[in-house]
Structure formats: structure tokens, C-alpha cells
Amino acid sequence: MINQNKLYLITSVVEAGALETLPVTPSVELMTNDELLQSELQFALHQRICVTSEYSIESVINRLDAVRRNAVESLKDKFKFRELLANIYPVYQYRFIKFRDIKNLSVDKKSVIKPVRGCFGTAVRVIDPHTDFVALSAELEAELIKNAKVYSNYTLSKEDFIVEEFIYGEEYAVDMFYNSDGEPCIVNLFHHPMPKHKAYLHMAYNSSKKVFDEVFDKAKNFLSELNKLLKVKNLAMHVEVKVSNGKVFPVEINPMRFGGMGLGNLIYYSHGVNPYTSFINDCEPDWKNLWKGKEKDVFTFFIAYNGLHKPVEKYRPNREKLKKQFTEVLHEQPFDYQKQLAFGIYFLKETEENISKLLKIDFDDFFENI
């Protein structure tokens, strides 16, 4: 018998952060991916489910009701996702391509190439007419081989890619859920600035009242329009968008979870609000009051990546050296850097000036000989 007043959180050892930084949540039932596979659970329309990693979606999807299952499949496949939104964005250009054909690819304008199914920014690149596609093909192959050790083909497609029009504008991310009435409820809203080194794509996400004032209403309008197509209830999502000329353009949507590696818990370390409790209670945080007295504050989620040129068999991170770069650490979560793609995450209270400095970090500088 499934309890309507709780949330099943399906966990995985593949991607650290989300579970380790999870606030105490009595109404959350933790279940490992293996435990789910060994159970006979089927999730009804009213039941709330989240995953801590893209890895677990494959185990959950066939246990969902048909409406949410179809929505998740459409959102996870980036080509199907663009087809779904074609009527909302009729002039947006995109096409399917096999990996083997990348070396012969040509584009006539700035574009993005990425796996049809992907995560953690793996094999995502901005391309243009001057790109060396032979070199790019080799580079992507090496990255896919490396990350395939962590993610299954369902989570990270190695053969199927999409080439799509580059969207100009600032990038933002939204953690949200559709409630029991199908209305969008936002539990996190972040600005995602681009770091100097593109290999550290997800290094920093910043939340502030300024970000909310700029994007909240626009994001709500888009999410409402999206659910006219999806028609779902009780579904959590991590949504990546860009804002250009005052309009929201979706980059991609990751269903059944909040921001990965603990990003979704930033609201807890900055405002004391548990996003999973909001989902369980079917209500959006009171954002107007949460920002009172914090109008000038910037809260940052920071990923400390492994070095690009410092193999973990020979080098180890110097965590104390890195922490000296931060303004104020609200919470530190170290990782086993020899098993993960990063050596930790940090929840920070930052300044705009220092964020600009952090975005220039080269993590090779924070690794030393073992």
C-alpha cells in the first residue's frame, strides 16, 4: 500500500551530493535503486517520487502511471523534447545526428551539440562553422568513454546526438514540481554563470533576490504553458532555461529530480526550507517573505571538480587551500575524489565580486602530490 503523504526518494551511489546534504525529512522514504528493482512497487498518479541521480530514472520509469511515464520519456530525450515544444518555438532549429557522423558535420551558425540523453554536461559543446569536427569527434569520444564508466546508456547516449540552434542570453536553472492540481511550484531558482574553463561547466549556481525578480514570473509562465502539453501532476523537475529579450527559452529539462549533486538543497542552507517537504505538502515556499532581510545576499552552490591534468592516482585535492577562496562557507560536503568527478561541493554565502574570481579557477591549482 502506497502512502499518499510521503515521498519516495530513490538513491544511487553513482552521483554524490544529493543524499549527503539532504535535510532530515521524516516523510521521505529512502530506497536504493537495487531495493526498488527487487520490489513490486508501482507508483500511482497521486504518489510523489524523486531520484537523486539520473542513473535511477531507468528503474523508476516503468513503474509510473502512463501520463508521467510519457512526460518523462519526452523530456529525457532531447530530440523528443524539441519536437514537443515545436509549436511554442516554431522557428527553433534542431536535428538528429549519429556520433559516427560528427566528424563530417557542418553548421552555418553557432550551435550546440550534445547527447540525446545526457547528464553532468557530458559531451556538450558549442560549435560554429570554424569548428574542427574531426578533433571534436575524438574529444567527445574520450569524454564519453570516461563517463560511461559511471552512467548507463539509458542515462548517457553514446551514439545518438542532437545539434540545435544556440540560444543567446543568460542561463538560469529552476527546481520545481507540478502540484496535485498541475500548477507549477518553484522551490529553487538559480543563475548559472559560465566559468572560464568550460570543462567545469556546472561549477557555480547563484541564488539571490535579484535573480528571482528577473526570472520568477517568466519561468512560471513558461512552466504553465509546458504543462498544457504534458498534463502532469505530482512531478518534480530540474529546468534549465535562458532568458533572451525578456523571453524564456528552454535549454533542457531533467524530470523526477531537483538539481543534482545537492544543488536542490541550496534553499535549505540559505533559507532553512526543505524542498522535499514543499513537494510533499503540495505548496510553494513563501518567496516574498524568505527574501526579507536578505535582499543583498547571494547564495552559491559550488562544485569542486577534479583537476583536468592531475590524475587522481598521483594527486590529491588541497581542500583548505580552496576554502580560502570563499567568502563564507555555509556547508561543506567532501567527496571521494577517486570515485567521483569532483572532490566536493560547497554551499556558500558570497559576493558578486568574489563570484567573478571563483569562475576563473583552474582546479589543477588545488591538487598536490600524494
C-alpha positions, -999 to 999 in steps of 0.1 A, spaced: 0 0 0 15 34 -11 13 62 15 0 94 -1 16 117 25 52 108 18 78 109 -9 98 80 -23 134 92 -28 153 67 -50 190 69 -43 222 58 -61 259 57 -53 267 69 -88 264 106 -81 273 120 -47 259 151 -30 221 150 -30 217 124 -2 247 136 18 233 171 21 196 161 25 180 178 55 162 155 80 128 147 63 107 122 82 81 119 54 108 108 29 112 71 24 147 64 11 151 35 -12 181 24 -31 180 17 -68 186 -20 -61 159 -22 -35 134 -7 -60 144 -32 -86 138 -60 -62 104 -47 -51 70 -49 -68 62 -12 -62 41 6 -88 35 43 -84 0 57 -87 -10 91 -100 -10 107 -66 23 93 -54 54 116 -53 87 102 -64 122 118 -68 155 104 -78 189 117 -65 206 108 -98 198 104 -134 211 68 -130 178 58 -112 153 70 -138 156 39 -158 145 18 -128 115 41 -120 100 49 -153 82 16 -160 66 18 -125 50 52 -132 14 59 -143 11 63 -181 8 101 -181 40 108 -161 59 80 -179 51 96 -213 61 130 -199 94 117 -185 103 99 -218 96 131 -238 117 153 -215 146 129 -211 151 125 -249 163 159 -260 151 153 -296 116 144 -285 117 174 -262 123 198 -291 96 181 -311 72 186 -281 79 223 -280 78 229 -317 45 248 -317 57 271 -289 90 278 -306 82 272 -343 114 288 -358 138 270 -335 162 247 -355 174 213 -344 184 180 -360 193 144 -350 228 131 -358 247 98 -351 280 101 -333 298 84 -363 287 114 -385 301 141 -362 335 142 -380 317 151 -412 293 176 -397 290 212 -409 269 241 -395 262 275 -408 259 293 -375 267 290 -338 250 258 -325 252 233 -296 259 195 -300 250 171 -271 239 136 -265 202 130 -269 203 116 -234 229 131 -211 239 144 -177 265 165 -159 273 184 -191 289 153 -206 299 157 -243 281 191 -246 299 216 -268 292 249 -285 301 247 -322 303 270 -352 313 270 -389 350 271 -379 349 240 -356 373 212 -363 348 184 -363 374 156 -366 391 168 -335 358 174 -318 347 138 -325 379 124 -309 374 147 -279 338 137 -273 346 101 -277 372 103 -249 348 121 -227 320 96 -234 343 66 -226 353 82 -193 318 90 -181 303 57 -195 320 41 -165 296 60 -143 264 63 -164 244 37 -183 234 41 -220 199 49 -209 212 79 -189 240 89 -213 236 81 -250 269 73 -267 256 71 -303 226 95 -306 232 132 -306 213 164 -313 226 195 -330 205 225 -321 205 263 -325 225 282 -299 203 302 -276 217 336 -266 211 351 -232 219 344 -195 213 309 -183 192 300 -153 180 268 -136 147 262 -118 139 234 -94 101 229 -94 72 205 -92 38 203 -106 14 200 -77 -17 179 -73 -36 204 -95 -9 205 -122 2 240 -112 40 248 -112 56 254 -78 92 268 -77 115 256 -49 148 269 -63 158 295 -89 195 299 -98 216 320 -122 242 297 -139 272 318 -150 297 303 -173 332 295 -159 364 304 -176 372 267 -182 343 250 -200 352 216 -186 339 229 -152 305 237 -168 284 233 -136 309 249 -112 286 276 -97 249 284 -93 238 315 -76 206 324 -60 195 359 -49 165 382 -48 178 399 -79 177 366 -98 141 360 -85 129 394 -95 143 390 -130 132 354 -138 105 341 -114 74 353 -133 88 344 -167 97 309 -156 62 304 -140 46 314 -173 67 290 -193 61 261 -169 23 267 -171 24 266 -209 45 235 -208 20 216 -187 -7 223 -212 13 198 -233 25 174 -206 -8 174 -185 10 160 -154 5 163 -117 29 155 -88 61 156 -109 94 172 -99 117 187 -125 151 205 -128 146 230 -156 174 248 -175 165 279 -194 180 310 -210 164 344 -209 167 364 -241 149 397 -250 126 392 -220 115 357 -230 123 322 -216 139 297 -239 142 262 -225 177 245 -228 167 211 -213 145 196 -186 156 168 -162 124 152 -148 119 134 -115 146 153 -96 158 186 -83 193 200 -91 219 172 -90 247 167 -65 228 186 -38 221 217 -58 184 212 -50 192 216 -13 206 252 -16 172 265 -4 178 246 29 212 260 35 203 296 25 167 298 38 161 268 61 134 254 37 133 217 28 124 214 -9 112 178 -5 88 189 23 74 215 0 68 188 -26 52 165 0 30 193 13 20 204 -22 29 240 -16 54 265 -29 78 283 -4 68 318 6 94 335 -15 83 371 -8 90 366 29 120 344 25 140 372 9 131 398 36 164 409 52 184 391 26 179 414 -3 216 419 -9 227 383 -2 240 359 -29 239 322 -21 261 299 -41 263 262 -48 299 254 -58 313 221 -73 350 215 -67 359 195 -98 389 171 -100 418 186 -119 420 182 -157 457 173 -158 463 159 -123 454 122 -123 438 111 -90 462 82 -88 491 106 -82 475 138 -69 450 147 -41 430 178 -35 440 205 -11 406 214 4 419 240 28 436 259 0 403 260 -19 383 271 11 405 302 14 390 314 -19 354 316 -4 337 344 14 317 323 38 312 285 38 276 275 50 282 238 45 310 216 31 304 181 17 336 163 7 336 135 -19 358 105 -25 376 122 -54 389 88 -67 354 76 -73 336 108 -83 342 135 -109 346 161 -82 362 163 -47 333 181 -30 306 206 -30 301 238 -10 271 259 -1 284 295 2 273 330 11 292 351 -15 297 385 -30 292 393 -67 329 404 -69 342 371 -54 319 350 -76 337 366 -106 370 355 -92 358 319 -85 346 315 -120 383 318 -132 395 289 -110 417 261 -125 413 231 -102 447 218 -112 460 245 -89 443 228 -59 458 194 -64 491 183 -49 513 152 -50 501 123 -29 
